[in-house]
Amino acid sequence: MKMKRTLAIATTVALGFGAVACSDAEEAAKDAGAAVSEAATDATDKVSEVATDATDKASEVATDATDKASEVATDATDKASDVASDAKDAVEGDKELVDVDTAAGESVKVPSGLKDAIEDGKDSMGELQNVSEGPDHTYLATLEEGNMLVWNGEKAVPVVGKIGETWLNDGGLESQVGAPVSAEETTDKGWTQEFKHGTINWTADDAGVFSPEIVTK
C-alpha cells in the first residue's frame, strides 16, 4: 500500500514537471513567433521606406528633366521668334520707300537701299536720270551714260556696259532672266552676269568678235 502511494506521488510529480515543460515550450514558441512577426514588420517597413525614397527620387528627377526640357523649348521658341521678328523687320525695311531727286529735280520714290546706292555711286555712275518699277518690288534706276542700278527686292545691283544694254533690250525688269542677283564678272573671253532666272554673257569667239548670249535656267 505504501509502494502504490509512492508511485502515485512520483507520477503526479512527473506530470507536473511535464506540464511545466509544455508550458515553457509554448511560451518560447509564442516569443519566437512574436520575434519573427516583429522582424517581418521591420523588414516590410524598411522595404516600404526604400521604395518611397526611390519613388520620390524618380519623381524629383523626372520633374527636373521636365523643367529642363521646358526651359530649352522656351529658349528655342524665343530664339525662333527673335529671328522671325528680325527677318520681318528686314523685309519691311527693304520695302520702305523714300524720296530721291533726279538730275532734272523731280522727286521719285525708291527703296531706301536703292537711294543709298544711288548716292554712293554718284561719282562713278553719274546723276540719277529716272526710275521705273517692275514686278516683285523691283526698281530700275537709270543713271548717266547708260549705267543702271537695279533693286532686286533685297539689294541694289549695278548693270552696265554691253551686258546692261543686252538686258535692257530683252525687257529689263520684264526680261526673261529677271533682275540681277550680282554684279558682272570678268571671264577669260569677256564678261558674265548672273540674274534671277539666268545668265547674260558678253564674250568673244575664236576670231575675237564679241556678241551677247542669254542663258536661261
C-alpha positions in Angstrom: 0.0 0.0 0.0 2.9 2.3 0.8 4.6 1.5 -2.5 1.4 2.4 -4.5 1.2 5.7 -2.8 4.9 6.4 -3.6 4.2 5.5 -7.3 1.2 7.8 -7.3 3.2 10.7 -5.9 6.0 10.1 -8.4 3.6 10.0 -11.3 2.0 13.2 -10.1 5.3 14.9 -9.8 6.3 13.7 -13.3 3.0 15.0 -14.7 3.6 18.3 -13.0 7.1 18.6 -14.5 5.7 17.7 -17.9 3.0 20.3 -17.7 5.6 22.9 -16.8 7.8 21.9 -19.6 5.0 22.1 -22.1 4.0 25.5 -20.8 7.6 26.7 -21.2 7.8 25.4 -24.7 4.6 27.1 -25.7 5.8 30.3 -24.2 9.0 30.0 -26.1 7.1 29.3 -29.3 5.0 32.4 -28.8 8.1 34.5 -28.1 9.7 33.2 -31.3 6.6 33.9 -33.3 6.4 37.4 -32.0 10.1 38.0 -32.8 9.6 36.7 -36.3 6.5 38.8 -36.8 8.3 41.9 -35.5 11.3 41.2 -37.8 8.9 40.8 -40.8 7.2 44.0 -39.9 10.6 45.8 -39.6 11.6 44.4 -43.0 8.4 45.4 -44.6 8.7 48.9 -43.2 12.3 49.1 -44.5 11.3 48.0 -48.0 8.4 50.4 -48.0 10.7 53.2 -46.9 13.3 52.4 -49.6 10.5 52.1 -52.2 9.1 55.5 -51.1 12.6 57.1 -51.3 13.2 55.6 -54.7 9.8 56.9 -55.9 10.5 60.4 -54.5 13.9 60.4 -56.2 12.5 59.3 -59.5 9.7 61.9 -59.3 12.3 64.6 -58.5 14.5 63.5 -61.4 11.5 63.4 -63.8 10.4 66.9 -62.6 13.9 68.3 -63.1 14.1 66.7 -66.6 10.6 68.2 -67.5 11.7 71.6 -66.2 14.9 71.5 -68.2 13.1 70.3 -71.4 10.5 73.1 -70.9 13.3 75.7 -70.4 15.1 74.5 -73.5 11.9 74.5 -75.5 11.0 78.0 -74.3 14.5 79.3 -75.2 14.3 77.8 -78.7 10.9 79.3 -79.2 12.1 82.7 -78.0 15.1 82.5 -80.4 12.9 81.5 -83.3 10.6 84.4 -82.5 13.5 86.8 -82.4 14.8 85.6 -85.7 11.4 85.8 -87.4 11.0 89.3 -86.0 14.4 90.4 -87.3 13.6 88.9 -90.7 10.2 90.6 -90.8 11.9 93.9 -89.8 14.5 93.5 -92.5 11.8 92.8 -95.1 9.7 95.7 -94.0 12.9 97.9 -94.1 13.5 96.8 -97.7 10.0 97.8 -98.7 10.3 101.3 -97.2 10.1 103.9 -99.9 11.9 107.2 -99.6 12.2 110.3 -101.8 15.2 110.8 -104.1 15.7 113.6 -106.6 16.6 113.1 -110.3 19.1 115.3 -112.2 16.0 117.2 -113.5 14.9 118.0 -110.0 12.0 115.5 -110.0 11.3 113.7 -106.7 10.6 110.0 -107.0 10.0 107.2 -104.5 12.5 104.3 -104.2 13.5 101.7 -101.6 15.9 103.2 -99.0 18.6 100.8 -100.0 18.5 101.9 -103.6 18.7 105.5 -102.6 21.8 104.8 -100.6 23.4 103.0 -103.7 22.5 105.9 -106.0 24.1 108.4 -103.7 27.2 106.2 -103.1 27.7 105.6 -106.8 27.1 109.2 -108.0 30.8 109.9 -108.6 31.4 106.7 -110.7 28.0 106.2 -112.3 26.6 109.7 -112.6 23.4 111.5 -111.7 20.0 109.8 -111.5 18.0 110.3 -114.7 14.8 108.3 -114.0 13.3 105.4 -112.1 10.9 102.7 -113.2 9.2 100.0 -111.1 9.0 96.3 -112.1 7.4 93.1 -110.7 8.1 91.7 -107.2 9.2 95.1 -105.7 12.0 95.6 -108.2 13.2 99.1 -109.4 15.4 100.3 -112.2 17.4 103.5 -111.6 18.9 104.8 -114.9 22.0 106.9 -114.4 24.3 108.7 -116.8 26.0 107.0 -119.8 23.6 104.1 -119.7 24.7 103.0 -116.3 21.9 101.3 -114.2 21.3 100.3 -110.6 18.7 97.6 -110.1 16.9 97.0 -106.8 16.1 93.2 -107.0 13.8 93.3 -103.9 16.7 92.8 -101.5 19.7 94.8 -102.6 20.9 97.2 -105.3 23.0 95.6 -108.2 24.8 97.6 -110.9 24.1 96.6 -114.6 26.4 98.3 -117.0 28.1 98.1 -120.4 27.1 95.6 -123.1 25.5 93.3 -120.6 23.3 96.1 -119.4 22.4 97.0 -123.0 21.6 93.4 -123.8 19.4 93.0 -120.6 17.6 96.3 -121.3 16.9 95.3 -124.9 15.5 91.9 -123.6 13.0 93.8 -121.5 14.9 95.0 -118.5 12.9 94.2 -115.3 10.5 92.3 -117.5 13.2 90.3 -119.3 13.3 86.5 -119.4 16.2 86.4 -116.9 14.6 88.8 -114.4 16.5 91.1 -112.1 20.3 90.8 -111.4 21.5 89.0 -108.3 25.2 90.0 -108.5 27.4 92.4 -110.4 29.1 91.3 -113.7 32.4 89.4 -113.5 35.3 89.1 -115.9 36.0 85.8 -117.7 38.8 84.8 -120.0 36.8 85.8 -123.0 34.8 88.7 -121.7 32.1 89.3 -119.1 29.2 87.4 -117.4 26.5 88.4 -115.0 24.0 86.3 -113.0 20.3 87.1 -112.9 17.4 85.6 -111.1 16.4 83.3 -113.9 19.6 83.0 -115.9 22.9 84.5 -117.1 23.9 87.1 -119.7 27.3 86.8 -121.3 29.3 89.2 -123.4 32.1 87.2 -124.8 34.4 86.9 -127.9 34.6 84.0 -130.2 37.8 82.5 -131.6 38.0 85.3 -134.1 37.8 87.9 -131.4 34.3 89.0 -132.3 32.1 89.9 -129.2 28.4 89.0 -129.0 25.8 88.7 -126.4 24.4 85.4 -125.1 21.4 85.0 -122.9 21.2 81.6 -121.0 18.0 80.9 -119.0 17.7 78.5 -116.1 
